[in-house]
């Protein structure tokens, strides 16, 4: 994959990532019932999800991972640090 003029290309985990690519994730709905999208490739390097017990934090996390994992540019890897 060659770098296009004006685009930023970096190497991550042995693969070239073109910074002009987008990875949109739907995080909710606005007042007009349209999806609210966040581009995790450029806008969301870190996330914080907070809430009360049983408020849906885990379900939110699973949904975000499922949406990100459906993009061919994303590789989702799970690690169990206890084993």
Order of alpha helices (4+ residues) and beta strands (2+ residues): beta-beta-beta-beta-alpha
